[in-house]
Amino acid sequence: MAENSPHKKHYEEPSAAERTVALSELMELICERLYEGQTVELMPHGTSMLPTIRDGQDSVILEAISARLKKYDVALYMRQNGVYVLHRVIDVTDEGYVFIGDNQFVKESGITDLHLLARVAKYRRGDRLVSADSFSERARARLIHTLRPIRYFALRVRRKLGRIFGRLFGKNKK
């Protein structure tokens, strides 16, 4: 094929911002940077932290953990099975922490300081950089946590109505 042929596929190396890498591949570098007192910016994937962190749109700036986490802090930790998770602290106990994603309903307990890797210091939402410790962010976290039972109930009602109306007006009805 000729060099300028329209049939030749053109390949461009993705930019650093476009490259997706498994977090496990970066953990050594991330921990090294945090240990040196630097911050690390990551773009988490998934919906467990909606509406706080939007998949593919928002990023978080992580810092080393210098003190015991507080209620409503968001932290990166590693589960017993080796999976990395970025969730919110909803309870601090003598034994450790209870975490949950802002868009989830199942609490995860048994997380100790040994599981913790970093704490979210800031969120980047578009052009805005928001401190995780700001009054507005702490209030927002408290509101999300307080409304969780109402959101759970609303979701169950919505699913139940969906099933009822699906049976009544579904495409499979003959």
Contact map, one row per residue, 1 for C-alpha under 8 A:
111010110000000000000000000000000000000000000000000000000000000000000000000000000000000000000000000000000000000000000000000000000000000000000000000000000000000000000000000000
111110000000000000000000000000000000000000000000000000000000000000000000000000000000000000000000000000000000000000000000000000000000000000000000000000000000000000000000000000
111110010000000000000000000000000000000000000000000000000000000000000000000000000000000000000000000000000000000000000000000000000000000000000000000000000000000000000000000000
011111010000000000000000000000000000000000000000000000000000000000000000000000000000000000000000000000000000000000000000000000000000000000000000000000000000000000000000000000
111111110000000000000000000000000000000000000000000000000000000000000000000000000000000000000000000000000000000000000000000000000000000000000000000000000000000000000000000000
000111111000000000000000000000000000000000000000000000000000000000000000000000000000000000000000000000000000000000000000000000000000000000000000000000000000000000000000000000
100011111000000000000000000000000000000000000000000000000000000000000000000000000000000000000000000000000000000000000000000000000000000000000000000000000000000000000000000000
101111111100000000000000000000000000000000000000000000000000000000000000000000000000000000000000000000000000000000000000000000000000000000000000000000000000000000000000000000
000001111110000000000000000000000000000000000000000000000000000000000000000000000000000000000000000000000000000000000000000000000000000000000000000000000000000000000000000000
000000011111000000000000000000000000000000000000000000000000000000000000000000000000000000000000000000000000000000000000000000000000000000000000000000000000000000000000000000
000000001111100000000000000000000000000000000000000000000000000000000000000000000000000000000000000000000000000000000000000000000000000000000000000000000000000000000000000000
000000000111110000000000000000000000000000000000000000000000000000000000000000000000000000000000000000000000000000000000000000000000000000000000000000000000000000000000000000
000000000011111000000000000000000000000000000000000000000000000000000000000000000000000000000000000000000000000000000000000000000000000000000000000000000000000000000000000000
000000000001111111100000000000000000000000000000000000000000000000000000000000000000000000000000000000000000000000000000000000000000000000000000000000000000000000000000000000
000000000000111111100000000000000000000000000000000000000000000000000000000000000000000000000000000000000000000000000000000000000000000000000000000000000000000000000000000000
000000000000011111100000000000000000000000000000000000000000000000000000000000000000000000000000000000000000000000000000000000000000000000000000000000000000000000000000000000
000000000000011111100000000000000000000000000000000000000000000000000000000000000000000000000000000000000000000000000000000000000000000000000000000000000000000000000000000000
000000000000011111110000000000000000000000000000000000000000000000000000000000000000000000000000000000000000000000000000000000000000000000000000000000000000000000000000000000
000000000000011111111000000000000000000000000000000000000000000000000000000000000000000000000000000000000000000000000000000000000000000000000000000000000000000000000000000000
000000000000000001111100000000000000000000000000000000000000000000000000000000000000000000000000000000000000000000000000000000000000000000000000000000000000000000000000000000
000000000000000000111110110000000000000000000000000000000000000000000000000000000000000000000000000000000000000000000000000000000000000000000000000000000000000000000000000000
000000000000000000011111110000000000000000000000000000000000000000000000000000000000000000000000000000000000000000000000000000000000000000000000000000000000000000000000000000
000000000000000000001111111000000000000000000000000000000000000000000000000000000001000000000000000000000000000000000000000000000000000000000000000000000000000000000000000000
000000000000000000000111111000000000000000000000000000000000000000000000000000000001000000000000000000000000000000000000000000000000000000000000000000000000000000000000000000
000000000000000000001111111100000000000000000000000000000000000000000000000000000000000000000000000000000000000000000000000000000000000000000000000000000000000000000000000000
000000000000000000001111111111000000000000000000000000000000000000000000000000000000000000000000000000000000000000000000000000000000000000000000000000000000000000000000000000
000000000000000000000011111111100000000000000000000000000000000000000000000000000000000000000000000000000000000000000000000000000000000000000000000000000000000000000000000000
000000000000000000000000111111110000000000000000000000000000000000000000000000000000000000000000000000000000000000000000000000000000000000000000000000000000000000000000000000
000000000000000000000000011111111000000000000000000000000000000000000000000000000000000000000000000000000000000000000000000000000000000000000000000000000000000000000000000000
000000000000000000000000011111111100000100000000000000000000000000000000000000000000000000000000000000000000000000000000000000000000000000000000000000000000000000000000000000
000000000000000000000000001111111110000000000000000000000000000000000000000000000000000000000000000000000000000000001000000000000000000000000000000000000000000000000000000000
000000000000000000000000000111111111000000000000000000000000000000000000000000000000000000000000000000000000000000000000000000000000000000000000000000000000000000000000000000
000000000000000000000000000011111111111100000000000000000000000000000000000000000000000000000000000000000000000000000000000000000000000000000000000000000000000000000000000000
000000000000000000000000000001111111111100000000000000000000001100000000000000000000000000000000000000000000000000000100000000000000000000000000000000000000000000000000000000
000000000000000000000000000000111111110000000000000000000000000100000000000000000000000000000000000000000000000000000000000000000000000000000000000000000000000000000000000000
000000000000000000000000000000011111110000000000000000000000000000000000000000000000000000000000000000000000000000000000000000000000000000000000000000000000000000000000000000
000000000000000000000000000000001111111000000000000000000000001100000000000000000000000000000000000000000000000000000000000000000000000000000000000000000000000000000000000000
000000000000000000000000000000001111111100000000000000000000001100000000000000000000000000000000000000000000000000000000000000000000000000000000000000000000000000000000000000
000000000000000000000000000000001100111110000000000000000000111100000000000000000000000000000000000000000000000000000000000000000000000000000000000000000000000000000000000000
000000000000000000000000000001001100011111000000000000000000111000000000000000000000000000000000000000000000000000000000000000000000000000000000000000000000000000000000000000
000000000000000000000000000000000000001111100000000000000011110000000000000000000000000000000000000000000000000000000000000000000000000000000000000000000000000000000000000000
000000000000000000000000000000000000000111110000000000000011110000000000000000000000000000000000000000000000000000000000000000000000000000000000000000000000000000000000000000
000000000000000000000000000000000000000011111000000000111111000000000000000000000000000000000000000000000000000000000000000000000000000000000000000000000000000000000000000000
000000000000000000000000000000000000000001111100000010110111000000000000000000000000010000000000000000000000000000000000000000000000000000000000000000000000000000000000000000
000000000000000000000000000000000000000000111110000000110000000000000000000000000000000000000000000000000000000000000000000000000000000000000000000000000000000000000000000000
000000000000000000000000000000000000000000011111100001100000000000000000000000000000000000000000000000000000000000000000000000000000000000000000000000000000000000000000000000
000000000000000000000000000000000000000000001111110011100000000000000000000000000000000000000000000000100000000000000000000000000000000000000000000000000000000000000000000000
000000000000000000000000000000000000000000000111110000000000000000000000000000000000001000000000000011110000000000000000000000000000000000000000000000000000000000000000000000
000000000000000000000000000000000000000000000111111111000000000000000000000000000000011000000000000011110000000000000000000000000000000000000000000000000000000000000000000000
000000000000000000000000000000000000000000000011111111100000000000000000000000000000000000000000000011100000000000000000000000000000000000000000000000000000000000000000000000
000000000000000000000000000000000000000000000000111111000000000000000000000000000000000000000000000001100000000000000000000000000000000000000000000000000000000000000000000000
000000000000000000000000000000000000000000000000111111000000000000000000000000000000000000000000000001000000000000000000000000000000000000000000000000000000000000000000000000
000000000000000000000000000000000000000000010010111111101110000000000000000000000000000000000000000000000000000000000000001000000000000000000000000000000000000000000000000000
000000000000000000000000000000000000000000000110111111111100000000000000000000000000000000000000000000000000000000000000000000000000000000000000000000000000000000000000000000
000000000000000000000000000000000000000000111110010011111100000000000000000000000000000000000000000000000000000000000000000000000000000000000000000000000000000000000000000000
000000000000000000000000000000000000000000111000000001111100000000000000000000000000000000000000000000000000000000000000000000000000000000000000000000000000000000000000000000
000000000000000000000000000000000000000000100000000011111110000000000000000000000000000000000000000000000000000000000000000011000000000000000000000000000000000000000000000000
000000000000000000000000000000000000000000110000000011111111000000000000000000000000000000000000000000000000000000000000001111000000000000000000000000000000000000000000000000
000000000000000000000000000000000000000011110000000010001111100000000000000000000000000000000000000000000000000000000000001110000000000000000000000000000000000000000000000000
000000000000000000000000000000000000000011110000000000000111110000000000000000000000000000000000000000000000000000000001111100000000000000000000000000000000000000000000000000
000000000000000000000000000000000000001111000000000000000011111000000000000000000000000000000000000000000000000000000001111100000000000000000000000000000000000000000000000000
000000000000000000000000000000000000001111000000000000000001111100000000000000000000000000000000000000000000000000000111110000000000000000000000000000000000000000000000000000
000000000000000000000000000000000100111100000000000000000000111110000000000000000000000000000000000000000000000000000111100000000000000000000000000000000000000000000000000000
000000000000000000000000000000000110111000000000000000000000011111000000000000000000000000000000000000000000000000001110000000000000000000000000000000000000000000000000000000
000000000000000000000000000000000000000000000000000000000000001111111000000000000000000000000000000000000000000000001110000000000000000000000000000000000000000000000000000000
000000000000000000000000000000000000000000000000000000000000000111110000000000000000000000000000000000000000000000000000000000000000000000000000000000000000000000000000000000
000000000000000000000000000000000000000000000000000000000000000011111000000000000000000000000000000000000000000000000000000000000000000000000000000000000000000000000000000000
000000000000000000000000000000000000000000000000000000000000000011111100000000000000000000000000000000000000000000000000000000000000000000000000000000000000000000000000000000
000000000000000000000000000000000000000000000000000000000000000010111110100000000000000010010000000000000000000000000000000000000000000000000000000000000000000000000000000000
000000000000000000000000000000000000000000000000000000000000000000011111100000000000000010010000000000000000000000000000000000000000000000000000000000000000000000000000000000
000000000000000000000000000000000000000000000000000000000000000000001111100000000000000111110000000000000000000000000000000000000000000000000000000000000000000000000000000000
000000000000000000000000000000000000000000000000000000000000000000000111110000000000000111000000000000000000000000000000000000000000000001001100000000000000000000000000000000
000000000000000000000000000000000000000000000000000000000000000000001111111000000000000110000000000000000000000000000011000000000001000000000000000000000000000000000000000000
000000000000000000000000000000000000000000000000000000000000000000000001111100000000011110000000000000000000000000000011000000000000000000000000000000000000000000000000000000
000000000000000000000000000000000000000000000000000000000000000000000000111110000000011110000000000000000000000000011111000000000000000000000000000000000000000000000000000000
000000000000000000000000000000000000000000000000000000000000000000000000011111000001111000000000000000000000000000011111000000000000000000000000000000000000000000000000000000
000000000000000000000000000000000000000000000000000000000000000000000000001111100001110000000000000000000000000000111100000000000000000000000000000000000000000000000000000000
000000000000000000000000000000000000000000000000000000000000000000000000000111111111100000000000000000000000000000111000000000000000000000000000000000000000000000000000000000
000000000000000000000000000000000000000000000000000000000000000000000000000011111111100000000000000000000000001000100000000000000000000000000000000000000000000000000000000000
000000000000000000000000000000000000000000000000000000000000000000000000000001111110000000000000000000000000000000000000000000000000000000000000000000000000000000000000000000
000000000000000000000000000000000000000000000000000000000000000000000000000001111110000000000000000000000000000000000000000000000000000000000000000000000000000000000000000000
000000000000000000000000000000000000000000000000000000000000000000000000000001111111000000000000000000000000000000000000000000000000000000000000000000000000000000000000000000
000000000000000000000000000000000000000000000000000000000000000000000000000001111111100000000000000000000000000000000000000000000000000000000000000000000000000000000000000000
000000000000000000000011000000000000000000000000000000000000000000000000000111100111110000000000000000000000000000000000000000000000000000000000000000000000000000000000000000
000000000000000000000000000000000000000000000000000000000000000000000000000111100011111000000000000000000000000000000000000000000000000000000000000000000000000000000000000000
000000000000000000000000000000000000000000010000100000000000000000000000011110000001111100000000000010000000000000000000000000000000000000000000000000000000000000000000000000
000000000000000000000000000000000000000000000001100000000000000000000000011100000000111110000000001111000000000000000000000000000000000000000000000000000000000000000000000000
000000000000000000000000000000000000000000000000000000000000000000000011111000000000011111000000001111000000000000000000000000000000000000000000000000000000000000000000000000
000000000000000000000000000000000000000000000000000000000000000000001111111000000000001111110000111100000000000000000000000000000000000000000000000000000000000000000000000000
000000000000000000000000000000000000000000000000000000000000000000000011000000000000000111110000111100000000000000000000000000000000000000000000100000000000000000000000000000
000000000000000000000000000000000000000000000000000000000000000000000010000000000000000011111000111000000000000000000000000000000000000000000000000000000000000000000000000000
000000000000000000000000000000000000000000000000000000000000000000001110000000000000000011111101110000000000000000000000000000000000000000000000000000000000000000000000000000
000000000000000000000000000000000000000000000000000000000000000000000000000000000000000000111111110000000000000000000000000000000000000000000000000000000000000000000000000000
000000000000000000000000000000000000000000000000000000000000000000000000000000000000000000011111000000000000000000000000000000000000000000000000000000000000000000000000000000
000000000000000000000000000000000000000000000000000000000000000000000000000000000000000000001111100000000000010100000000000000000000000000000000000000000000000000000000000000
000000000000000000000000000000000000000000000000000000000000000000000000000000000000000000011111110000000000111110000000000000000000000000000000000000000000000000000000000000
000000000000000000000000000000000000000000000000000000000000000000000000000000000000000011111011111000000000111100000000000000000000000000000000000000000000000000000000000000
000000000000000000000000000000000000000000000000000000000000000000000000000000000000000011111001111100000011111000000000000000000000000000000000000000000000000000000000000000
000000000000000000000000000000000000000000000000000000000000000000000000000000000000001111100000111110000011101000000000000000000000000000000000000000000000000000000000000000
000000000000000000000000000000000000000000000000000000000000000000000000000000000000001111000000011111011111000000000000000000000000000000000000000000000000000000000000000000
000000000000000000000000000000000000000000000001110000000000000000000000000000000000011100000000001111111000000000000000000000000000000000000000000000000000000000000000000000
000000000000000000000000000000000000000000000001111100000000000000000000000000000000001100000000000111110000000000000000000000000000000000000001100000000000000000000000000000
000000000000000000000000000000000000000000000011111000000000000000000000000000000000000000000000000011111000000000000000000000000000000000000000000000000000000000000000000000
000000000000000000000000000000000000000000000001100000000000000000000000000000000000000000000000000111111100000000000000000000000000000000000000000000000000000000000000000000
000000000000000000000000000000000000000000000000000000000000000000000000000000000000000000000000000110111110000000000000000000000000000000000000000100010000000000000000000000
000000000000000000000000000000000000000000000000000000000000000000000000000000000000000000000000000100011111000000000000000000000000000000000000000000000000000000000000000000
000000000000000000000000000000000000000000000000000000000000000000000000000000000000000000000000011100001111100000000000000000000000000000000000000000000000000000000000000000
000000000000000000000000000000000000000000000000000000000000000000000000000000000000000000000000011100000111111000000000000000000000000000000000000000000000000000000000000000
000000000000000000000000000000000000000000000000000000000000000000000000000000000000000000000001111000000011111000000000000000000000000000000000000000000000000000000000000000
000000000000000000000000000000000000000000000000000000000000000000000000000000000000000000000011110000000001111100000000000000000000000000000000000000000000000000000000000000
000000000000000000000000000000000000000000000000000000000000000000000000000000100000000000000001111000000001111111110000000000000000000000000000000000000000000000000000000000
000000000000000000000000000000000000000000000000000000000000000000000000000000000000000000000011100000000000011111110000000000000000000000000000000000000000000000000000000000
000000000000000000000000000000000000000000000000000000000000000000000000000000000000000000000001000000000000001111110000000000000000000000000000000000000000000000000000000000
000000000000000000000000000000000000000000000000000000000000000000000000000000000000000000000000000000000000001111110000000000000000000000000000000000000000000000000000000000
000000000000000000000000000000000000000000000000000000000000000000000000000011100000000000000000000000000000001111111000000000000000000000000000000000000000000000000000000000
000000000000000000000000000000000000000000000000000000000000000000000000001111000000000000000000000000000000001111111100000000000000000000000000000000000000000000000000000000
000000000000000000000000000000100000000000000000000000000000000110000000001111000000000000000000000000000000000000111110000000000000000000000000000000000000000000000000000000
000000000000000000000000000000000100000000000000000000000000011110000000001110000000000000000000000000000000000000011111000000000000000000000000000000000000000000000000000000
000000000000000000000000000000000000000000000000000000000000011110000000111100000000000000000000000000000000000000001111100000000000000000000000000000000000000000000000000000
000000000000000000000000000000000000000000000000000000000001111000000000111100000000000000000000000000000000000000000111111000000001000000000000000000000000000000000000000000
000000000000000000000000000000000000000000000000000000000001111000000000000000000000000000000000000000000000000000000011111000000011100000000000000000000000000000000000000000
000000000000000000000000000000000000000000000000000000000001110000000000000000000000000000000000000000000000000000000001111100001111100000000000000000000000000000000000000000
000000000000000000000000000000000000000000000000000010000111100000000000000000000000000000000000000000000000000000000001111110001111000000000000000000000000000000000000000000
000000000000000000000000000000000000000000000000000000000111100000000000000000000000000000000000000000000000000000000000011111111100000000000000000000000000000000000000000000
000000000000000000000000000000000000000000000000000000001110000000000000000000000000000000000000000000000000000000000000001111111100000000000000000000000000000000000000000000
000000000000000000000000000000000000000000000000000000001100000000000000000000000000000000000000000000000000000000000000000111110000000000000000000000000000000000000000000000
000000000000000000000000000000000000000000000000000000000000000000000000000000000000000000000000000000000000000000000000000111111000000000000000000000000000000000000000000000
000000000000000000000000000000000000000000000000000000000000000000000000000000000000000000000000000000000000000000000000000111111100000000000000000000000000000000000000000000
000000000000000000000000000000000000000000000000000000000000000000000000000000000000000000000000000000000000000000000000011110111110000000000000000000000000000000000000000000
000000000000000000000000000000000000000000000000000000000000000000000000000000000000000000000000000000000000000000000000011110011111010010000000000000000000000000000000000000
000000000000000000000000000000000000000000000000000000000000000000000000000000000000000000000000000000000000000000000000111000001111110010000000000000000000000000000000000000
000000000000000000000000000000000000000000000000000000000000000000000000100000000000000000000000000000000000000000000001111000000111110011000000000000000000000000000000000000
000000000000000000000000000000000000000000000000000000000000000000000000000000000000000000000000000000000000000000000000110000000011111011000000000000000000000000000000000000
000000000000000000000000000000000000000000000000000000000000000000000000000000000000000000000000000000000000000000000000000000000111111111000000000000000000000000000000000000
000000000000000000000000000000000000000000000000000000000000000000000000000000000000000000000000000000000000000000000000000000000000111111100000000000000000000000000000000000
000000000000000000000000000000000000000000000000000000000000000000000000000000000000000000000000000000000000000000000000000000000000011111110000000000000000000000000000000000
000000000000000000000000000000000000000000000000000000000000000000000000000000000000000000000000000000000000000000000000000000000111111111111000000000000000000000000000000000
000000000000000000000000000000000000000000000000000000000000000000000001000000000000000000000000000000000000000000000000000000000001111111111100000000000000000000000000000000
000000000000000000000000000000000000000000000000000000000000000000000000000000000000000000000000000000000000000000000000000000000000001111111110000000000000000000000000000000
000000000000000000000000000000000000000000000000000000000000000000000000000000000000000000000000000000000000000000000000000000000000000111111111000000000000000000000000000000
000000000000000000000000000000000000000000000000000000000000000000000001000000000000000000000000000000000000000000000000000000000000000011111111100000000000000000000000000000
000000000000000000000000000000000000000000000000000000000000000000000001000000000000000000000000000000000000000000000000000000000000000001111111110000000000000000000000000000
000000000000000000000000000000000000000000000000000000000000000000000000000000000000000000000000000000000000000000000000000000000000000000111111111000000000000000000000000000
000000000000000000000000000000000000000000000000000000000000000000000000000000000000000000000000000001000000000000000000000000000000000000011111111100000000000000000000000000
000000000000000000000000000000000000000000000000000000000000000000000000000000000000000001000000000001000000000000000000000000000000000000001111111100000000000000000000000000
000000000000000000000000000000000000000000000000000000000000000000000000000000000000000000000000000000000000000000000000000000000000000000000111111110000000000000000000000000
000000000000000000000000000000000000000000000000000000000000000000000000000000000000000000000000000000000000000000000000000000000000000000000011111111100000000000000000000000
000000000000000000000000000000000000000000000000000000000000000000000000000000000000000000000000000000001000000000000000000000000000000000000001111111110000000000000000000000
000000000000000000000000000000000000000000000000000000000000000000000000000000000000000000000000000000000000000000000000000000000000000000000000011111111000000000000000000000
000000000000000000000000000000000000000000000000000000000000000000000000000000000000000000000000000000000000000000000000000000000000000000000000001111111100000000000000000000
000000000000000000000000000000000000000000000000000000000000000000000000000000000000000000000000000000000000000000000000000000000000000000000000001111111110000000000000000000
000000000000000000000000000000000000000000000000000000000000000000000000000000000000000000000000000000001000000000000000000000000000000000000000000111111111000000000000000000
000000000000000000000000000000000000000000000000000000000000000000000000000000000000000000000000000000000000000000000000000000000000000000000000000011111111100000000000000000
000000000000000000000000000000000000000000000000000000000000000000000000000000000000000000000000000000000000000000000000000000000000000000000000000001111111110000000000000000
000000000000000000000000000000000000000000000000000000000000000000000000000000000000000000000000000000000000000000000000000000000000000000000000000000111111111000000000000000
000000000000000000000000000000000000000000000000000000000000000000000000000000000000000000000000000000000000000000000000000000000000000000000000000000011111111100000000000000
000000000000000000000000000000000000000000000000000000000000000000000000000000000000000000000000000000000000000000000000000000000000000000000000000000001111111110000000000000
000000000000000000000000000000000000000000000000000000000000000000000000000000000000000000000000000000000000000000000000000000000000000000000000000000000111111111000000000000
000000000000000000000000000000000000000000000000000000000000000000000000000000000000000000000000000000000000000000000000000000000000000000000000000000000011111111100000000000
000000000000000000000000000000000000000000000000000000000000000000000000000000000000000000000000000000000000000000000000000000000000000000000000000000000001111111110000000000
000000000000000000000000000000000000000000000000000000000000000000000000000000000000000000000000000000000000000000000000000000000000000000000000000000000000111111111000000000
000000000000000000000000000000000000000000000000000000000000000000000000000000000000000000000000000000000000000000000000000000000000000000000000000000000000011111111100000000
000000000000000000000000000000000000000000000000000000000000000000000000000000000000000000000000000000000000000000000000000000000000000000000000000000000000001111111110000000
000000000000000000000000000000000000000000000000000000000000000000000000000000000000000000000000000000000000000000000000000000000000000000000000000000000000000111111111000000
000000000000000000000000000000000000000000000000000000000000000000000000000000000000000000000000000000000000000000000000000000000000000000000000000000000000000011111111110000
000000000000000000000000000000000000000000000000000000000000000000000000000000000000000000000000000000000000000000000000000000000000000000000000000000000000000001111111110000
000000000000000000000000000000000000000000000000000000000000000000000000000000000000000000000000000000000000000000000000000000000000000000000000000000000000000000111111110010
000000000000000000000000000000000000000000000000000000000000000000000000000000000000000000000000000000000000000000000000000000000000000000000000000000000000000000011111110010
000000000000000000000000000000000000000000000000000000000000000000000000000000000000000000000000000000000000000000000000000000000000000000000000000000000000000000001111111010
000000000000000000000000000000000000000000000000000000000000000000000000000000000000000000000000000000000000000000000000000000000000000000000000000000000000000000001111111110
000000000000000000000000000000000000000000000000000000000000000000000000000000000000000000000000000000000000000000000000000000000000000000000000000000000000000000000000111110
000000000000000000000000000000000000000000000000000000000000000000000000000000000000000000000000000000000000000000000000000000000000000000000000000000000000000000000000011111
000000000000000000000000000000000000000000000000000000000000000000000000000000000000000000000000000000000000000000000000000000000000000000000000000000000000000000000011111111
000000000000000000000000000000000000000000000000000000000000000000000000000000000000000000000000000000000000000000000000000000000000000000000000000000000000000000000000000111
